[in-house]
Amino acid sequence: MSTPTRVLLAAASAALCLPGCLELGGSWDASATATATSISTTTAATSSSTTTASTSASTSATGSTTGAMTEGASTSTAGETETSGCGFVGCENDAPKHPIECDIWEQDCPEGHKCVPWANDGGSSWNATKCSPVAPNPDPVGAPCTVVDSGVSGVDSCDAASMCFDVDSETLEGTCFAFCTGSYDDVMCPEGTHCNISADGVLLICLPSCDPLAQDCAGDDICLPIGRDWECVLDASGEEGQYGDPCEYANACDPGLICLNPEYVPDCQAGGCCSPFCDTSQPNTCPGAGQVCIPWHKEGQAPPGYENVGVCGIPQ
């Protein structure tokens, strides 16, 4: 099977988008998201979009806007891909590359303060850390929260163990997400979440995982592959996004579908077309002529619970 296309960040006029379509098995890297309103893995945001986790892509901000590339799919599966950036634990370049005042892992700030990511250059992407005062009567993990000035100011109403994320740029309201704990070599997050390391290692938060077959994300989010995880991102499909519809962005398809390169979708005349996820343990129900349910992960490499995730495509 040919290698995945290279995925670059792009800005959307009305919604956060994951740029590019995929050859089977591609994914996006959280180290390359544009704007700091959320962290999703290769997502771009707009001035009015919300910051979202689910490297979510509702509006995620993590690092550079140069984009990430996915390469190297298996010849027999939709499989996991290696990425040029690193949005997951275990990458050589996970350690922060920007000036840091404190260590989020260690939370080594003075009493009454917490170590948080922020944009020290006045920009829209987290690029450094600092000690920030913990608010009086702070909001706990999972609770609504507010930020001061912007989602990347590093000043919020969350407790010492979390930060305000998925922030709406107009209301400055979001949700408290827990910081990852442990270390780069021994990461810990609450059950049902995973550690998303992005912004060159400056942003370390525990994000909820999702099921692409169940599409169990909240609100307008859809479940897509981000790095080595499955995360909720903003559904930017609008009125389009049905099977076979042309797509330019990974999240430009309806829930349960993903943007694939044209050779995998019959009669696709665009740069990419929408095709559904499927269950490899069930009879083939793929809608297109010649399509079969191709496993997304390489054999033996699927995370627990994701062994049967596949995508409908024409074998290459």
N, C-alpha and C positions, 0 to 999 in steps of 0.2 A: 504494500500500500504506500502511496506516495506520502511525502512529508507534509506536515501542516503548513498553511500559509503563515506569513509573518503578520503579526497583529500590531497595529499602531494606534495610539490614542488619537481621538478626534473629538472636537466639541460639537455638541448638538444644540440647535437653536431653541428647542423647547424641552428637551429631556436629556438625561444622562444616558450615554450610549457606550456600549462596549464595541470598539471599532473592529471591523473586519469580520469576515465569515471564516469558517474553518473547514479544512479537510478533516476527515473523520478523526476524532480523538484529540483535537486541539484544545487548548485551554488558555486562559489569560493569567498574567502574573500580577500579583498585588503590588509589586514594587514599582509599577508604572501606571499610576492613575493620575488623572489630571485635576486639579482643584481640591481644595481641602474640605469639602463638605461631606465627605464620607470616605470610606476606604475601599473600595471594592477592588478588585484586582485590575486592572486595565480599564478604567472607566473615565469618562469625561463628564464634567458637570456644567451646568449653566448658572447664571447669576441668581436664578430664583429656585434652583433645584435644592433638594434636601441632602444632607449628608447621610450616607447610609452605610450600614455595615453589611453584611451579606455581600463584602468587599464588596457588599451589596452594591449594588450599583445604583442605588438611587442617586446618590451623588457622592462619590467617594473621592477622597483625596488622599493620595499617599505619595508622594515623591515626585519624580520628574515627569515631564509631559512628553518625553521623547518616545515613550512606548515600549512595549515588550514584544518579544518574538517567541513563537512556539515552534519547536522543531522536533523531528524525530518520532514519528508514530510507528507503531508496530506494523509488520506486514500482514498480520492476521487479525488484529483487533483495532478498535477505535483508539485504544490504549492511552496510557499516560505519556506525556511528552516532556522533554527537557526544555527548560526555558533559559533565555539569555539573562534574564533578571532573576531575582529571588524573592518570592513572596511567601515562602514556606520555610519551615524549620529545617536546618541542615545545610543551607547554602553557605558557600564560603564567604559571600559578601553580605551576610545578614547583619554583621556588626555595624553600628552607626558610622557614617562617613562624615557627618557634619558636627560642628561644635556642640558639645553637650555639657550642661552644668551639673547634671545629676544622672543617676542610673535608674531607669524605670524598673528593672529587675530587682534591684536592691532596695529601692525606695529609701534612699539615703539622705533625704532632706531633713531640715530641723523639725522638731515637733510642731505640729499644727500646719505643716506644709506637705505637699505631695509632689512627686516628680512627674511631670506631664510633657507630652510633645506639644510644640507650638511652631509658628512660622516666625522666625527671628528677623526675617528680612522684609516683613510687611506684605509678603506675598500670600498666595492662597493654598500653599502646600506645607504640611508639617516638615520641618527640616532641622529641628534642634530640640533640646529638652531644657526645662528650667524648673525651679522649685516654685510652686504656686500655693498660696494660702488655701487651706480647706475651708469651705464655707461653713458658717454656723448652721446647726441643724441640717446637715448635708443630706442629699438624696441618695438612697441605696441603689445597688445594682438592679437594673430592670425598671426603675422608676423614671418618670418624666423629669427633665432637667432643663436648665437654661444656661446659656453662655454669655459672656460679655464681649461685645463688639463683633465677634465672628466665631465660626466653628474652629478656627485655628489659633485663637488668642491664648489658649492654655488656661483660661480662667472660667470656671464653671461651678455649678451647684452640687456636683456629685461628691460622694465621700472619698476617703483617701485611697480606696481600693479600685476606683473606677474613674472614667472620664465621660463627658457628655459627647455622644456620637450620633450620627444620623440626624444632624442638626438642620433645621429649616432655615435658610439664609434670610428669610423675611421675618419670621417670628422669633428666631434665635432659640427655638425649643428643640430638644432632642430626647434621647434616652441614655441612661447611664449604663455603660458597658464595662465589664471587669477588665482590668489589666491582666495580661498573662503573668503568671508567677513561675518561680523556679529559675531556669537559666536557658541559654540557647541549646544546651545539651540535654536538658531535662525540663521540658516545658509542661506546665500544668494549667488547666482551665476547668471550669465547672462542667459537669456531665451534660452532654448534649451540645457542647460548643467546642471549638478548636481555636488554636492560637494563630491569628493572622499577623504575620510580621511584614511590615511594609515601610515605605518612605525610607528606604535604606537602613532599616532597623530601628528607626526612631519611634514608629508607631507599633505598639504591641498590645492588641486587644483580643479578647475572647469573643468570637462571633458564632452565631448559631449555624449549625449545618442544616441542610435541607435534602429532600428526596426528589430527584428529577422525575421519577415515575408518579409520585403522588402530587408533586407541585404544591407542597404544603407551606409555601411562604405566605407571610401576612400581607394584607393590602394589595398593592399593585406590583409587588415583586414577583419575579420568576426565578426558578432554580437553574443555575448554569454552572459549568465547571470553572473554577477559579484556581489556578495553580494546581495543587494536588487535592484540593477540596471542592465541595459543592456548596455554593453560597447563594443567597438571595440577592438579586439585582433588580433594578427598575425595569418594568415592562415598557419599552419604548416603541412598541409596534403600532400604536394608534389604531386606525381602521384597517390596516393591513396586518400581515403576520400569519395568515393561514397557510396551510400546506401548499407548497409550490410558489408562493408569492416571492417576488424578488426582495432581497434584503441586503443592506449595506453594513449593518451592525449586528453583532452577536445577539444583542437583546432586542432586536427588531422583529422578533417572531412572537406569536402568542404563547401563553403558558403550555408547556409540554412539547414545544418545538424549539429548534435551534437553527441558526443560519449556517448552512454548509456550502462548500464550494460547488459550482454548477455540475461537475461531473458525477456527483453523488445523487442528484435529483433529476429524474427524467424530464426532458423538454425544458430545462432551465436555461434561459437565454440571457440571464443577468450575471453579475459578478458573484452572486450567491443567491440561494433560495432556501426557504424554510422547509424543514423536514422533522418529523416527530422522534422523540425518544421512544424506546420500546423495551419490553421485558424479554430477555433472551431465554427465559425458562418457559415461555408460552409459545403457542403456535404463531407463525409469522402473520402479522396483520398489517404489515407496511403497505401504504396506499399506492406507491408508485410501481410501475412495471419494472421488474428486475431488481427491486429493492429487497434486501433482507435485513434482519435485525443483527447488527454487528456489535459485539461486545465493546463497551467503551474502554474498559481497563484491560491491560495485559493479564494473561492467566496468572493467578496467584498474587496479583498486585492490587486488587481492588480493596478499598477499605471495608471493614466489616459492615455488612448490610447493603453494599453496593455491587455485589457480585453479579447481579442480573441486569444491571443497567446497560442498555444498548441504544443504538441510534439507527434509524432507517436510512440505508444508503445502498447504492449500486457498488458491489465489490470492485475494487480497482486492481 
